Amino acid sequence: MYDVLIRGGMLCDGTGNPWTKRDIGVSDGKIAAIADLSSSGGKVEIDASGQVVAPGFIDPHVHSDLLCTRPEIHKIKVLQGVTTELFGQDGISVAPVSAETKPLWQQQLKGLNGDIGEWPWHSVDEYLQFLERASLAGNAAYLVPHGAVRTMVVGFAAREASQREIEQMSQLVEEGMRQGAFGISSGIQYPPCAYTTLDELVAICSSAAKYDGCFVVHIRNESNLSLEALDEVIEAARRSGVRLHISHFKVCGSINRPKLQAALEKLEAGRAEGIEITFDQYPYSAASTVFQAILPPWMQDGGTAEMLRRLQDPAIREQVKQEMLHNEQYDNTVRNNGWDKIVIASVTSEKNRELEGKTIREIGSMQGKDPADAAFDLLIEEQAAVTMIIHWGVEEDVIRVMQHPLQMVGSDGVFGGKPHPRLYGSFPRVLGRYARDKNVFPLWEAVRKMTGAPAQLLRLSDRGYLRTGYQADIVVFDPLKVIDRATFDDPHQLPLGIRHVLVNGSIAVRDGEYTGVTAGQVIRRCII
C-alpha cells in the first residue's frame, strides 16, 4: 500500500523523452515505484487519466528569499507547479551579513525581497537554519551573493578591491559553499557588484568551482554593451573553471535586436570550447527589477542612504538627467526604452499606491513634473523601496531564445504591489501558450526545461526527474487546459490546469487548491 498512488498519467520524466504511460507509487516522501500498478493500492489515489505527470518544476531565478516563510503569500509558487526555488540571486541577498552590513541590506532589499522584520542570522548556515525552522510550501536552495560578501569586506564603496580584500571575499564564498550553497551569484549591473573587476570575478568564481558550484550572473549590461558583458563573464568562467549560468538572458531595446544572434553564438562558442554554459529566461518581453536601477551606478556609491541624499541635490539631479539621456556606458534603462515603457510595480506607502501600474511618463504628467523629477521624488518618498516593470522587447525574440537548447525556464518573480505577471504565470505560460498553442517545442521538451535542466545546473541527485528513489516532487497538469491568466493590468491571477502538486510526497495542491501543507525542505549542497 503506497502513501500516494498516481494512476494512468502520461509521464514526462524530465529527460526530454516523449511521454510514457505509467503509474507512480509514493512512499515515505519518495518515488517508490514507476510501473503498471493496477494491482496495487494507495492510501490516497489520484486519477491522472488524460493528464501529464511531471517532476516538480525547479525555478532557477526567484526573489522569495524572505517571503518563502509566509506560505499564505508564497503558495502561488506551488499553485503553478514550482516545488523548488533557487534563492540568493543577482548578488544581492540576505546572507552572509555582518552586524554593520545587515541594516544596510535590510533597507536595500525591502523593495525586492519584502520585509519580514528582524533577520536572526549572519552566516549562510544561520540563514538556512532559519528556513529549516520555518514552514515552507516548497523546497529552497541558495547561492552565495557576491554583493553581500563584497560589502562585508569593502562596504558599498565604488572602488576596486585590493588583492587582500579579494582574498577575504574568496574565503567568505568558500565558507558559504561549505555551509550548503550551490554556487555564487552576481548582479554586475547592480552596486556594489558593479564595482567588481575581472580579477575579482575570477577569484570568487574559483572559490565556488572548488566545490563544483555554479556562477549565476546578471551580466553587466543587457542592452547596448551586452556582447562585451557576455565576454566578461565567459572569460571569468574560462579562467576559473566555474560553470556559467546567465540569468534572464535577453538583449534589450529595439535598437539592439541585431545583437541577439551574436550573443547566442558567443554562448555556443564558449560551450564548444568546454565551458559549461546555460541560461534561464522568463517568457515575457518585459523585465522587472528595483526602481533605483534607472540611476547610473556611481549614484549608489555608499549605499541607499547616500543615493537618496544625492537625489536631493539639484546639481546632481541635473547631471543624472543628462546621463540617463545620453550615457551608453551602463545599462541605461531610460535611454534604451524610454519613460513610457517604465511602469511602477510596487511601492510601500499608501500615499503612492495609486501610482502602481502607471508609467513614469504618466506619473510626471499627473504631477506636472518632468518624468525624471517624478522618478527621483518617488525614490526619495519611498526610501527606494520601489520596483518597476520595463517593456524592452518583442515576442519573436522571446521565442527565439526559448527554443535554444541551453535555455531553461525561470520566473525572476518579485512579490508586492502590482507585480510582473511572471510571478504568477511563467511556468503554465510556457506549457500552454508556447508549447501547446504556438508549438514552439514539444510538451516534454518544455518539461525538461523546467525540471531536468535546472536539476543538472544544481547537480541535484534526487530531484528534477521521475525516477525510483527520488524525492516525490511531482506535478499533475491538464495539457489541454494549462495556461497562465496573469496580465500586466491584472497580475494577481492564478493559472489554470495545474491539478495536483506533491512536495516531498505530501499533497500541497489538490484539485487546483492549495492544501496548506508545508512540506518544503532546505536543500544544501553538502552537509556541514
Buried (B, 14 or more C-beta within 10 A) or exposed (E): EBBBBBBBBBBBBBBBBEBEEBBBBBBEBBBBBBEEBEEBEBEEBBBBEEBBBBBBBBBBBBBBBBBBBBBEBBBBBBBBBBBBBBBBBBBBBBBBBBEEBBEBBBBBBBBBBBBBEEBEBBBBBBBBBBBEEBBBBBBBBBBBBBBBBBBBBBBBBBEEBEEEBBEBBBBBBBBBBBBBBBBBBBBBBBBBBBBBEEEBBBBBBBBBBBBBBBBBBBBBBBBBBBBEBBBBBBBBBBBBBBBBBBBBBBBBBEEBBEBBEEBBEBBEEBBEEEBBBBBBBBBBBBBBBBBBBBBBBBBBBBBBBBBBEBBEEEEBBEBBBEBBEEEEEBBBBBBBBBBEBBBBBBBBEEEBEEBBBBBBBBBBEEBEBEBBBBBBBBBBBBBBBBBBBBBBBEBEBBBBBBEBEBBBBBBBBBBBBBBBBBBBBBBBBBBBBBBBEEEBBBBBBBBBBBBBBBBBBBBBEBBBBBBEEBBBBBBBBBBEBBBBBBEBEEBEBBBBBBBBBBBBBBBBBBEBEBBEBBBBBBBBBEEE
